[in-house]
């Protein structure tokens, strides 16, 4: 169930089973999931829904519904919106804390290694089927605006750097794969726009 009361805020409530004994509650703003929680208390679901769609902030909504959890980046974004590239990095890095992505530590290690590189941190991270590549655009089709090779974290227990289907190199650690990508990036690519 979605509830959208305007203000570009939505609440999504999903039962975890057919008996509706517990519910996932997700808070969205401008299409972005900022917080969520699990509860068996229907009154808490209603309090979260009323608070969030009534215009309360994340902290105020959590006061009304303690099941609601959010990461530090969400609170920072609520206070002063993050830029598109920084927001995308925060969202991608944060997904490792949420099911089902929390089952893929190699993917998170790769994202963390890429984020540690200033040259990559200014580009838009793009992922598909656990592959990671980078884009110079924040709005256009990121598949066509990709820059540099792609990293595949599940290639025969190594990190493969690929250009299309051709494997350019394989590395044991995500840091080594990321360093290779940084080394072959064109000079002066600048931040994604």
N, C-alpha and C positions, 0 to 999 in steps of 0.2 A: 504494500500500500504506500502510495506517495501522498503527501499533503503539501500543497503549494499555496501559501497565503500571500503571494506577492512578495515584495521586497527582495526578489531574487533568492529567496530562501526556501528550501525544501526539507522535509523530514521523510525518510524512508523507513518503514517498519516491516520487518520480515520475521515470521515465526521460524524457529529452528527445527520444528518437527510438526507432524500432522495434528498432534494433540494441543498445539499452541501453548506449551508450558513455559517456553522462554522466547524472547524476542530480541533480534538485533535492531538497534535504533541508530540510524545514520543521519548526521546533520550536514546539509550542503548549502553552500552560498555561491551564487553565480556559476552553478554547475560543478563546483569543486567540493569534494568531500573533505570536511575539516575535522569532524569528530564522529565518534560512535561509541556504542556500548551494548552490553548484553544484560538483560534483566528478565526476571520472572514476574515482576511486579507491574501489572497493567496501569496502576496509578502513576508509577514512575514514568512509563511510556507517555502517558497523557501529559504529565508535568513537563517532560522534555519537549514534546510537541508544542504545547501552549507557550512555553518560554521562548523557544527558538523562533517559531513563526510570529510571535508577538514582538520580536525585535531584540530580545536579550542577547548578550554576547556569550561567548563560550564559557567564561567563568561563571556568569550568572546562571546559565543553563545547567551547568554542573552542580551548582548549589541546589537547584530544584530537583535535579535527577542525578544523583551521585554515580550512576552507572556510566555516565558519559565521560569518555577519555579523549584527550587530544594531545598532540605532540607540540613541542615548543614552536616549531615553524608555523603551525596553524594560528597560534595566539599572536605571533609576530605579524603574520599576514593579515589577521583581523585588525590589528592596530594600525598598521601602515602597509598597504598592499606591496608585496614583493614583485620584482620585475619578472617577466615571463620566463627567462632562462633560469634564474635562481629558484623560482617557484617549481619549475619542472624538475630540477635537481632535487629539491627537498622532497617532492612527492615520490620520485623514483627511489631515492635512498630510504624513505620511510616505509615503503611497501614491504620491506623485508620483515617488519614487525607485525604484519597482518596476514592471516590465512588467505589464500593458500601459498603466498609467496615466501612465508617464513620457512618453507621446506627447501629452499634453494640457496644455501650459504655461498656457493661459488658465484652466483649471479650478484649477490650483495657485495662480495669481496671485489668483484670486477668494477661495480659502480663506485665503490669507495676508493679504489685505486685510481679510477679515471677522475673522480672529483678532486682528488689531491693534486692533480696537475692543472696549474693556472691556464695553460693553453686550451685544455679541454673544458674546463669549468666555464669558460665564456661562450662555449658552443651549446646548442640544444642537444641533450641526450635523447637518443631514439632507441627503442628496444622492440624486438619482435622475435618470438620463439627463443627467447633468452639471448639472442644476438644483440650486440651493442654497437652503435655507430653514432656519428655526430652530424649535426646539420647547422648550416649558416643562417637558417630562416626560423623565425618563431611562428610564422603563420602559414607559409606555403607547404605544399606536400613535402614532408621531410624525407620521403624516399628518394625524391628527385633532386633535393638540395643537399644530399649527403656529401660530406667531405672526408677524404681519407678512407682507409680500409675499415672493415667491420671485425669485431672480436666475437668469437663463439666460445663460450666457457665450458662446453661439454663435448669437446672433440677428443675422443680417446683419452679421457682424464687429463687433458691439457687445455690450454687456452690457445686456440688457433686464431691467427690473424688472416683474414681472407679478403680477396678482391673478387667479388662475385662468388663463383664456386671454386676459384683457385686458392689453395692454401699457400700463403706467402711464407709463413713461419709458425712454429709451435713453441709454446713456452710453458714452463712448470708453474709459474706464479702469475697472478693477474698484473702485478706491478711490472713485470718484464714485458708482457703483452702491451700494456698501456704505453710504456716507454718506447716501444717499437712504433706504435701509431703516432705518438708525438714526434718522433724523429722523421717520419715521412710526410707529415703535414706540410702543405704549402706555406711559405713564409707570409706573414702579414695578413692572415685571414681575418683578424679582428673579431669583435663580438657578433653573435647572431643578432639579426634584425628581423 
